[in-house]
Amino acid sequence: MIIIIALFCFLLMIGRLAQLGLSSTIDGINLKSLASKRTTKTEVLTAKRGTIYSANKDVLAQNVSSYKLIAYLSEKRTDNKEKPQHVVDKEKTAKELAPILEMEEADVLKYLSKENVYQTEFGSHGKGLTELTKNKIEALNLPGLDFIESYQRYYPKGDFMSYTLGYAKNKITTEEGVEKDNIVGEMGLELYYDKILKGEDGYVTYQKDLKGYKIADSNEVRKDAVEGKDIYLTIDSNVQFFVEQALHDASEEASFDWFTMVIADAKTGKILAMSTSPSFDPNKRNMTRYLDQTISAPYEPGSTMKTFTYMAAMENGVYDGNETFYSGVYKTEDGTEIGDWNRNGWGTINFDRGYALSSNTGIINMINRHMNSAMLRQYFRKLGFGSKTGISLPNEEGGRLGFKYETEVYNAGFGQGITTTPMQNIQALTPLTNDGMLLKPYLVEKIMDPKTGEVIFEGKRKEIERVASTETVEKIKALMDETVNGQGNTGAGYKMEGYGLIGKTGTAQIANENGGGYMSGESDIISSFSGVYPKEDPKVIIYTSVKRPQGGNQKVIWNAVKGLVVNLSKYYGYEPEEEKGEELIEYYLPSFINKKVEDVKQKLTTKKITNQVVIGNGNKVIKQFPEKSTKVTNKDKIFIITNDNDLKVPDVVGYSSKEASALLKLLGIKIKTEGKGYVTSQSIAKDTAITEGMEITLTLSPKFTEG
């Protein structure tokens, strides 16, 4: 039995030996691979990630060396006690490291006091160290400390066009058993161009000895890394700075949910600047929202869409600027009332005036009389609304053009019930600066191989199609000019003497997320401005919007745009010459009663008081305002009523409430006012004969308003 059992065991050993010799896998382990790993070593040759530059060649995103601090604790590491290779004095090491790592001395000592470990790290405080910090630690000459070098993404300008750049961060991945510390794009340009920026890692495989070192003169297999490509943007660092400054100043002036601004080159479609506030620092990734407001979060744009509704009417040959309508409130067939921002209206006005006053009822009458939903939708789509622009950024949205029924079509005409993005608005404005040609906006100037200098991609002006005639373009620009630079219009808050800024305002209600309809709080608006600067030979297109400005106060967006334009004018050399301030002259009025009109006018002129309003064709003065002995200046209006028996109602539109009241009272006309501010309409037309007991209603509005 003993011999038989021994023989059986011997046969089992022979069988196991045969299995080990003939099989490639034993117990789920690939023996060849295991042997290879024990005798060979593969090291990753990490590709350098490409750098992102502005058009001015300023570095916006780059790789920098990053270090992780380790401390060797095992005495086995030291062969020569005269030159220790491990931490000898833990208390001293902890004391000197603590202030550099910004840690408590006791916490550093805890890491250094670990037992039965070969080495230790120092948590988050010991990672991501800069070259400067590394040099400080090395200067301590403490034994047992070492560094592991890696790379991380760094953004030299910090909080600067952050949503556009996005960010990339380090991620550990394992491929075929080999660990890689990769920098991976997660947002913005870093994500969109991740494959182009990161390049291709290489490797080197070689024979190693028992201690892991390469065996001398042994063969190695090497594949060199291919560096990532460099990207040059169309972003002008100076213009971007002006935008960042405008948004920062706005945040200091008032609170808001968000504020976004995009600037494009008027002739090419290059994006010169784009930013959203609140923003974040890509080095810290301290963001409060993830989506880029300029492309990824469509919203109802409001009255800036009126520009494109007017263009649609013009291009379809149905626009007559002198055609009139009654403003204020429009009642649809189903009984829905849609009003102007000034629900009292301005009486009967024409469509040209309706644009400057941002009249919703003007849009409704235009659509009802001459257009339909298909006509409007087709033109909006031609301008690019309802689809992505194709800008080279991730997560772009196309917005929504869902309108069908009567009220929906009317609302769409003035920018409610549809959604758009700032980038779509920029694209739709390009025909106004390119004789009707729609351009595709673009963000990347070129992509270049940093080693060879070869340009592998070059961004260029791209024409999509002609969407407007020269006549339409010139007419719209004239309307935009009147809106900003005319008397008492909705864009008056943007008026800048001598700068040539033109544009269209927008104030959209915010849809109620918890039910139908719109929110009604005074701050529940999105205020926007689409503009061209300067009017003659335009340089830039501007689109900006702010959600829920504090108290609904729109001065925050006026000030941001005007501050931006001042900086742009200096940068491009368009700054208007400083005008000498007009000398202020004070004068006590004498009595002009029974004096000849021509003599009075001449006397006032010699005092440089040229703002004289003479009513009637008589030759003598019978009434005056202000009265005698009143101190006036050369900037004041002087009203003179003559001995004319056929006096007519004057035109007081544009007058202040005080000026209009004074003049009409002199004429014996009773006054009724609605609203406050400046006269925007009067119930009795100018040149109507004045009759006894006549009463006139004046509609007043603040000087600076938006619709």
C-alpha positions in Angstrom: 0.0 0.0 0.0 2.8 2.4 0.8 4.5 1.7 -2.5 1.2 2.2 -4.4 0.4 5.5 -2.6 4.0 6.7 -3.3 3.7 5.8 -6.9 0.3 7.6 -7.2 1.7 10.8 -5.7 4.7 10.6 -8.0 2.3 10.3 -11.0 0.3 13.3 -9.7 3.5 15.3 -9.6 4.5 14.2 -13.1 1.0 15.3 -14.3 1.2 18.7 -12.6 4.6 19.3 -14.0 3.3 18.4 -17.5 0.4 20.8 -17.0 2.6 23.6 -15.9 4.9 23.0 -18.8 2.3 22.8 -21.5 -0.4 25.2 -20.3 -0.3 29.0 -20.9 -2.8 29.8 -18.1 -2.8 28.3 -14.6 -5.5 29.2 -12.0 -6.6 32.1 -14.2 -3.1 33.6 -14.4 -1.3 34.0 -17.7 2.1 32.6 -17.0 3.8 34.3 -19.9 2.4 37.7 -18.9 3.4 37.1 -15.3 6.9 36.2 -16.3 7.2 39.2 -18.6 6.0 41.5 -15.8 8.6 40.1 -13.5 11.4 40.6 -15.9 10.3 43.7 -18.0 9.0 47.1 -17.2 7.0 49.6 -19.2 7.1 53.3 -18.6 4.6 55.7 -20.1 6.1 58.6 -22.0 3.4 61.2 -21.3 2.6 63.6 -24.2 2.7 67.3 -23.4 -0.8 68.8 -23.7 -1.1 71.7 -26.2 -1.2 75.3 -25.1 -4.2 77.6 -25.7 -3.4 81.1 -26.8 -5.4 84.3 -27.4 -5.1 86.1 -30.8 -2.5 88.3 -29.1 -0.4 85.2 -28.2 -1.2 85.5 -24.5 -1.1 82.1 -22.8 -4.6 81.2 -21.6 -4.1 77.5 -20.7 -0.8 75.5 -20.4 0.9 72.6 -18.7 3.0 73.2 -15.6 5.1 70.8 -13.5 3.4 69.7 -10.4 5.1 67.8 -7.5 4.0 65.4 -4.8 6.0 65.2 -1.7 7.0 61.8 -0.2 9.0 60.9 2.9 11.0 57.7 3.2 10.6 56.2 6.7 12.3 52.8 6.5 15.9 52.7 7.7 16.5 50.0 5.1 16.7 52.7 2.5 20.0 54.0 4.1 23.2 52.2 3.2 25.6 54.9 4.5 24.7 56.4 7.8 26.8 59.4 6.9 24.4 60.1 4.1 21.0 59.0 5.4 18.2 58.4 2.8 15.3 58.3 5.3 13.8 60.7 7.7 16.1 60.7 10.8 14.7 63.5 13.0 10.9 63.4 12.6 10.2 66.3 15.0 12.6 68.6 13.2 11.3 67.6 9.8 7.7 68.2 10.9 8.5 71.6 12.4 10.3 72.9 9.3 7.8 71.4 6.8 4.6 72.6 8.5 4.7 76.3 7.5 5.7 75.5 3.9 2.9 73.0 3.5 0.5 75.2 5.4 -0.2 72.4 7.9 -0.1 72.0 11.7 3.1 70.6 13.0 1.3 67.9 14.8 -0.5 66.8 11.6 2.8 66.5 9.7 4.3 64.5 12.6 1.4 62.0 12.4 2.3 61.2 8.8 6.0 60.8 9.7 5.2 58.6 12.7 3.5 55.8 10.8 4.9 52.4 11.7 5.9 49.5 9.4 5.7 51.6 6.2 8.4 52.2 3.7 7.2 55.7 2.8 4.4 58.2 3.4 2.7 61.0 1.7 1.1 64.2 3.2 -2.5 64.2 1.9 -3.8 67.0 -0.2 -1.3 69.5 1.3 1.5 67.5 -0.2 0.1 67.3 -3.7 0.1 69.8 -6.6 3.1 71.6 -5.2 4.7 74.3 -7.4 8.3 74.6 -8.5 8.7 77.4 -6.0 7.4 75.3 -3.1 9.6 72.4 -4.1 12.7 74.6 -4.1 11.8 75.9 -0.6 11.6 72.3 0.7 14.8 71.2 -1.0 16.6 74.2 0.6 15.9 72.7 4.0 18.4 69.9 3.3 16.3 67.4 5.3 17.1 63.7 4.6 14.5 61.3 3.4 12.3 63.7 1.4 11.7 63.2 -2.3 9.3 64.4 -5.0 7.3 62.7 -7.7 6.9 65.0 -10.8 3.7 65.2 -12.8 1.9 67.8 -14.9 -1.2 69.7 -14.3 -3.2 72.3 -16.2 -2.7 75.9 -15.3 -4.7 79.0 -16.3 -2.4 82.1 -15.9 -5.2 84.7 -16.1 -7.4 82.9 -13.5 -11.0 84.1 -13.8 -10.9 85.1 -17.4 -13.3 83.8 -20.1 -13.6 80.8 -17.9 -16.7 79.2 -19.4 -15.2 79.5 -22.9 -11.8 77.9 -21.9 -13.4 75.4 -19.5 -10.9 73.3 -17.6 -8.9 70.1 -17.7 -7.8 68.1 -14.7 -5.6 65.1 -13.9 -7.1 61.6 -14.0 -5.5 58.3 -13.2 -6.3 55.6 -15.8 -5.1 52.0 -16.2 -4.4 50.5 -19.7 -3.0 47.0 -20.0 -1.9 47.1 -16.4 0.0 50.3 -16.9 -1.1 53.4 -14.8 -1.3 56.7 -16.7 -1.7 60.1 -15.1 -3.6 61.9 -17.9 -4.9 65.5 -18.1 -8.4 65.3 -19.4 -10.6 68.1 -20.7 -14.0 68.3 -18.9 -15.5 71.6 -20.0 -15.4 74.3 -22.7 -12.6 74.4 -25.3 -10.6 71.9 -23.1 -13.3 69.4 -23.6 -14.2 70.2 -27.3 -10.6 69.9 -28.4 -9.4 67.3 -25.9 -8.1 64.8 -28.5 -6.2 67.5 -30.4 -4.8 69.1 -27.2 -3.7 65.9 -25.4 -1.6 64.4 -28.2 -0.6 60.7 -28.0 1.3 59.1 -25.1 4.4 57.0 -25.9 6.1 54.2 -23.9 9.4 52.4 -23.4 9.7 48.7 -22.4 12.9 47.2 -21.2 14.4 44.3 -19.2 14.8 45.0 -15.5 16.8 43.4 -12.7 15.5 42.3 -9.3 15.7 45.8 -8.0 13.7 47.2 -10.9 16.6 48.9 -12.7 17.2 48.6 -16.4 19.7 45.8 -17.3 22.7 47.4 -19.1 23.0 46.9 -22.8 19.6 45.1 -23.0 17.2 45.9 -25.8 14.3 48.2 -25.3 11.1 48.9 -27.3 10.3 52.7 -27.5 7.4 54.6 -29.0 7.9 58.4 -28.6 5.1 60.6 -27.4 3.4 62.9 -29.9 2.8 66.3 -28.4 -0.6 67.9 -28.4 -1.4 70.7 -30.8 -1.5 74.4 -29.8 -4.7 76.3 -30.3 -4.8 80.0 -31.1 -8.2 81.7 -30.5 -9.8 84.7 -32.2 -10.2 86.1 -28.7 -8.5 89.5 -28.4 -7.1 89.7 -24.8 -7.7 93.4 -24.6 -11.3 93.3 -25.7 -11.9 90.3 -23.4 -10.4 92.4 -20.5 -12.9 95.2 -21.3 -15.7 92.7 -21.2 -14.5 91.2 -17.9 -14.1 94.7 -16.4 -17.6 95.7 -17.5 -19.2 92.6 -15.9 -17.1 93.0 -12.8 -18.3 96.6 -12.4 -21.9 95.5 -13.0 -21.6 93.0 -10.2 -20.4 95.7 -7.9 -23.3 98.0 -9.0 -26.2 95.6 -8.6 -27.1 92.0 -8.0 -28.4 89.7 -10.8 -28.8 86.0 -11.6 -26.4 86.2 -14.5 -25.0 88.8 -17.0 -23.5 87.7 -20.3 -21.7 89.6 -23.0 -20.4 88.6 -26.5 -18.4 90.8 -28.9 -17.8 89.8 -32.5 -15.7 91.3 -35.3 -18.3 93.0 -37.5 -16.6 92.1 -40.8 -15.5 88.5 -40.2 -17.6 86.9 -37.5 -14.6 86.3 -35.3 -15.5 86.2 -31.6 -13.3 88.8 -29.9 -14.7 88.3 -26.4 -17.3 86.4 -24.5 -18.0 86.0 -20.8 -20.6 85.4 -18.2 -20.9 86.6 -14.7 -20.8 85.0 -12.2 -17.7 83.2 -13.5 -15.1 81.0 -11.9 -11.3 80.4 -11.7 -10.5 77.2 -13.7 -7.5 76.6 -11.4 -9.9 76.3 -8.5 -13.1 75.2 -10.4 -15.2 77.2 -7.9 -18.2 77.4 -10.3 -21.8 77.8 -9.2 -23.3 76.7 -12.6 -22.0 74.3 -15.2 -23.5 75.5 -18.5 -22.1 78.3 -20.6 -24.8 80.9 -20.7 -23.7 82.2 -24.1 -24.5 78.9 -26.0 -26.0 76.3 -23.7 -29.0 77.9 -21.9 -31.5 79.4 -24.4 -34.0 82.0 -23.0 -36.8 84.2 -24.3 -34.9 87.2 -25.8 -37.6 89.9 -25.8 -37.7 92.9 -28.0 -34.3 92.5 -29.6 -36.2 90.1 -31.9 -38.2 93.0 -33.3 -35.2 93.8 -35.5 -35.5 90.5 -37.2 -39.3 90.7 -37.5 -38.9 94.1 -39.2 -36.2 92.6 -41.5 -38.6 89.8 -42.4 -41.3 92.3 -43.3 -38.9 94.3 -45.4 -37.5 91.2 -47.2 -41.0 90.0 -48.0 -41.9 93.4 -49.5 -44.7 94.2 -47.0 -43.1 97.0 -44.9 -44.2 100.6 -45.1 -42.6 102.6 -42.3 -45.1 105.4 -42.7 -48.1 103.1 -42.2 -49.8 103.9 -38.9 -51.5 101.9 -36.1 -53.0 102.7 -32.7 -50.7 101.9 -29.9 -51.3 100.9 -26.3 -53.2 97.6 -26.1 -54.2 95.1 -28.8 -57.1 92.7 -28.3 -56.8 89.4 -30.2 -59.8 87.4 -31.6 -59.8 85.2 -28.6 -60.0 88.2 -26.3 -56.4 88.1 -25.1 -55.0 91.6 -24.4 -51.4 92.2 -25.4 -50.0 95.6 -24.4 -47.0 97.8 -25.0 -44.6 98.4 -22.2 -46.4 101.7 -22.0 -50.0 100.4 -21.9 -51.3 104.0 -22.4 -49.6 103.9 -25.7 -48.5 106.9 -27.8 -51.7 107.4 -29.8 -51.5 106.8 -33.5 -48.0 106.3 -34.7 -46.2 104.8 -37.7 -44.2 101.6 -37.8 -40.9 103.4 -37.9 -41.8 105.2 -34.7 -43.0 101.9 -33.3 -39.6 100.3 -33.7 -37.9 103.2 -31.8 -40.5 103.0 -29.0 -40.3 99.2 -29.0 -44.1 98.8 -29.5 -45.5 95.3 -29.2 -48.7 96.5 -30.8 -46.7 97.7 -33.8 -45.4 94.2 -34.3 -48.9 92.7 -33.9 -50.4 95.0 -36.4 -47.6 94.4 -38.9 -48.0 90.6 -38.6 -51.8 90.7 -38.6 -52.0 92.9 -41.7 -49.1 91.7 -43.8 -47.5 88.5 -42.5 -48.1 85.0 -41.2 -46.5 82.4 -39.0 -44.7 80.6 -42.0 -43.2 83.8 -43.2 -41.9 84.7 -39.8 -40.6 81.3 -38.9 -38.9 80.9 -42.3 -37.0 84.1 -41.9 -36.0 83.4 -38.3 -34.7 80.0 -39.4 -32.8 81.6 -42.3 -31.0 83.8 -39.7 -30.0 80.7 -37.7 -32.6 80.7 -34.9 -33.8 77.3 -33.9 -30.6 75.6 -34.8 -27.0 75.5 -33.5 -24.5 78.0 -34.9 -21.8 75.3 -34.9 -19.4 77.3 -32.8 -16.5 75.1 -31.6 -17.7 74.7 -28.0 -19.5 71.7 -26.4 -23.1 71.5 -25.3 -24.4 74.2 -27.7 -28.2 74.4 -27.8 -30.4 75.5 -30.7 -33.3 77.1 -28.9 -36.9 76.8 -29.8 -39.2 78.3 -32.4 -42.5 76.8 -31.5 -45.2 79.1 -32.5 -48.4 78.3 -34.4 -51.5 80.0 -33.1 -52.4 83.7 -33.4 -51.2 84.8 -30.0 -48.0 82.6 -30.2 -47.1 84.2 -33.6 -47.6 87.7 -32.2 -45.5 86.9 -29.1 -42.7 85.4 -31.3 -42.6 88.6 -33.3 -41.5 90.5 -30.2 -39.3 87.7 -28.7 -41.6 85.9 -26.2 -42.6 82.3 -26.3 -39.4 81.4 -28.3 -35.9 80.9 -27.0 -32.5 81.9 -28.4 -28.9 82.1 -27.3 -26.5 85.1 -27.3 -24.4 83.4 -30.0 -27.4 83.0 -32.3 -28.1 86.7 -31.8 -24.6 87.6 -32.8 -24.9 85.5 -35.9 -28.2 87.0 -36.8 -26.8 90.5 -36.5 -23.9 89.9 -39.0 -26.0 90.8 -42.1 -26.2 94.4 -40.8 -22.5 94.8 -41.1 -21.9 92.8 -44.2 -24.4 94.2 -46.7 -27.0 91.5 -46.0 -24.6 88.5 -45.9 -25.1 86.1 -42.9 -21.7 85.0 -41.4 -20.9 82.0 -39.3 -19.3 83.1 -36.0 -16.0 81.3 -35.2 -13.7 81.1 -32.2 -10.5 79.4 -33.4 -8.0 81.3 -35.5 -5.6 78.3 -36.1 -4.4 75.0 -34.7 -0.7 74.5 -35.0 1.9 71.7 -34.4 4.3 73.2 -31.8 7.3 71.2 -33.1 7.0 71.7 -36.8 5.0 75.0 -36.9 2.7 73.4 -39.4 -0.8 74.9 -39.4 -3.3 72.0 -39.5 -6.4 74.1 -39.3 -7.1 77.8 -40.0 -10.4 79.6 -39.2 -11.7 81.9 -41.8 -14.7 84.2 -42.6 -17.5 81.9 -43.7 -20.5 83.3 -45.6 -23.7 81.3 -45.1 -26.1 83.1 -47.4 -27.4 86.6 -48.3 -30.5 87.2 -46.2 -31.1 90.9 -46.6 -30.9 93.6 -49.3 -28.8 96.7 -49.0 -32.0 98.7 -48.6 -33.1 96.5 -45.7 -29.7 96.8 -44.0 -29.6 100.6 -44.3 -33.2 101.0 -43.1 -32.6 98.8 -40.0 -29.4 100.6 -39.1 -31.3 103.9 -39.4 -34.0 102.6 -37.1 -31.4 101.4 -34.6 -29.7 104.8 -34.8 -33.0 106.5 -34.0 -33.7 104.1 -31.2 -30.5 105.0 -29.4 -29.8 108.6 -30.5 -33.3 109.9 -31.1 -35.4 111.9 -28.6 -37.1 109.9 -25.8 -36.8 106.5 -27.4 -36.2 103.1 -25.6 -32.5 103.1 -26.3 -31.8 106.6 -24.9 -30.0 105.0 -21.9 -27.3 103.9 -24.3 -26.9 107.3 -26.0 -23.2 108.5 -26.2 -22.6 111.8 -27.9 -20.0 111.4 -30.7 -19.5 107.6 -30.4 -21.9 106.3 -33.1 -23.4 103.4 -31.1 -26.6 102.1 -32.5 -28.8 99.2 -31.4 -32.0 97.7 -30.2 -33.2 97.1 -26.6 -35.1 94.2 -25.2 -37.0 93.5 -22.0 -38.4 90.0 -21.7 -40.6 88.6 -19.1 -39.4 85.4 -17.4 -41.6 82.3 -17.8 -43.0 80.9 -14.5 -41.2 77.6 -14.0 -43.9 76.4 -11.5 -46.9 76.9 -13.9 -48.2 78.8 -16.9 -47.7 82.4 -17.7 -44.9 84.8 -16.6 -43.5 86.0 -13.3 -44.5 89.5 -12.3 -41.9 90.7 -9.8 -40.2 94.0 -10.6 -36.9 92.1 -11.0 -38.4 89.2 -13.0 -37.1 90.4 -16.4 -34.2 89.7 -18.8 -32.9 93.0 -20.2 -30.8 92.8 -23.3 -29.1 95.0 -25.9 -28.0 94.1 -29.5 -25.8 96.8 -31.1 -23.3 97.8 -33.7 -20.4 100.1 -33.1 -19.6 102.5 -34.7 -22.5 103.1 -37.1 -20.2 104.2 -39.9 -17.8 101.4 -40.9 -18.7 99.1 -38.0 -15.9 97.4 -36.1 -17.8 95.2 -33.6 -21.2 93.6 -33.0 -22.3 93.6 -29.4 -24.9 91.4 -27.7 -25.4 91.5 -23.9 -28.2 90.4 -21.5 -28.8 90.3 -17.8 -31.3 88.2 -15.9 -33.1 89.7 -12.9 -31.2 92.9 -12.4 -31.8 94.2 -8.9 -35.2 95.9 -8.6 -35.6 95.8 -12.4 -33.1 98.7 -12.7 -31.7 98.6 -16.2 -29.0 101.2 -15.6 -26.7 98.3 -14.8 -26.8 97.1 -18.4 -26.6 100.7 -19.8 -23.5 101.4 -17.8 -21.9 98.1 -18.7 -22.3 98.7 -22.5 -21.3 102.4 -22.3 -18.2 101.5 -20.3 -17.3 98.9 -22.8 -17.8 101.2 -25.8 -15.6 103.9 -24.2 -12.8 101.3 -23.8 -13.3 100.0 -27.4 -13.2 103.5 -28.8 -9.8 104.2 -27.2 -8.5 100.8 -28.2 -9.5 101.1 -31.9 -8.7 104.8 -32.1 -12.3 105.9 -32.5 -12.4 108.1 -29.4 -14.3 111.3 -30.2 -12.4 114.5 -29.6 -13.2 116.1 -26.3 -15.6 118.9 -26.7 -15.1 122.0 -24.8 -17.8 122.5 -22.3 -20.3 125.2 -23.2 -19.9 128.2 -21.0 -22.8 128.5 -18.6 -24.3 132.1 -18.7 -26.8 133.3 -16.1 -29.2 136.1 -16.9 -32.1 137.7 -15.1 -35.0 138.1 -17.5 -36.5 141.6 -17.9 -40.1 142.0 -18.9 -40.7 141.6 -22.6 -44.4 142.4 -22.5 -45.4 144.8 -25.4 -41.8 144.6 -26.8 -41.3 143.9 -30.4 -40.7 140.2 -31.0 -37.6 140.7 -33.2 -36.0 143.0 -30.6 -36.6 140.4 -27.8 -35.1 137.6 -29.9 -32.1 139.7 -30.7 -31.6 140.6 -27.1 -31.8 137.0 -26.0 -29.4 136.0 -28.7 -26.8 138.5 -27.5 -27.0 136.8 -24.1 -26.4 133.4 -26.0 -29.9 132.2 -25.1 -30.8 130.6 -28.4 -33.4 128.1 -27.2 -36.3 130.5 -27.9 -39.8 129.2 -28.6 -42.0 131.8 -30.3 -45.7 131.0 -30.6 -47.8 132.8 -33.2 -47.0 135.2 -36.0 -47.6 138.4 -34.2 -45.1 141.3 -33.9 -45.4 142.0 -30.2 -45.0 139.9 -27.0 -48.1 139.5 -24.9 -46.9 136.7 -22.5 -43.6 135.2 -21.5 -42.2 132.3 -19.5 -40.2 132.5 -17.2 -41.5 135.7 -15.8 -39.5 138.9 -15.3 -36.7 138.9 -12.7 -36.3 135.1 -13.0 -32.7 133.9 -13.3 -32.2 131.7 -16.3 -29.2 130.2 -18.1 -28.3 129.9 -21.8 -29.5 126.3 -21.6 -33.1 127.1 -20.6 -36.1 127.3 -22.9 -37.7 130.8 -23.2 -41.4 130.8 -24.3 -42.7 133.9 -26.1 -46.4 134.3 -26.9 -47.2 136.9 -29.6 -50.2 139.0 -30.4 -51.5 136.5 -33.0 -55.3 136.0 -33.0 -55.0 132.6 -34.5 -52.8 130.7 -32.1 -52.2 126.9 -32.7 -51.5 124.0 -30.4 -47.7 123.6 -30.3 -45.8 120.3 -30.5 -44.6 119.5 -27.0 -43.4 115.9 -27.6 -40.0 115.6 -26.1 -40.5 118.4 -23.6 -40.2 117.8 -19.9 -43.5 117.8 -17.9 -42.5 121.2 -16.4 -41.7 122.8 -19.8 -44.9 121.5 -21.5 -47.1 122.6 -18.6 -45.6 126.1 -18.6 -46.1 126.6 -22.3 -49.7 125.2 -22.5 -50.8 127.2 -19.5 -49.5 130.4 -21.2 -51.8 129.5 -24.0 -54.8 128.9 -21.8 -55.0 125.2 -22.5 -56.0 122.9 -19.6 -53.7 120.0 -19.0 -54.2 116.4 -17.9 -51.1 114.2 -17.5 -50.6 110.4 -17.5 -47.3 109.1 -16.2 -44.2 110.9 -15.2 -41.2 112.3 -17.1 -41.1 113.5 -20.7 -43.9 114.0 -23.1 -44.2 111.0 -25.5 -47.6 111.9 -27.0 -50.3 114.5 -26.9 -54.0 114.0 -27.3 -54.5 117.1 -29.6 -52.4 117.3 -32.7 -50.0 120.2 -33.3 -51.3 123.1 -35.3 -54.9 122.5 -34.1 -56.6 125.9 -33.5 -56.8 126.7 -29.8 -60.3 127.1 -28.5 -61.7 128.3 -25.2 -61.8 125.6 -22.5 -59.6 123.3 -24.6 -58.1 120.4 -22.5 -55.1 118.3 -23.7 -53.9 115.0 -22.3 -50.1 114.5 -22.2 -48.6 111.0 -22.0 -45.4 111.1 -20.0 -42.6 108.5 -19.7 -39.2 108.4 -18.1 -36.4 109.7 -20.3 -34.6 106.4 -20.2 -36.9 103.3 -20.7 -36.7 100.0 -22.4 -39.2 97.8 -24.1 
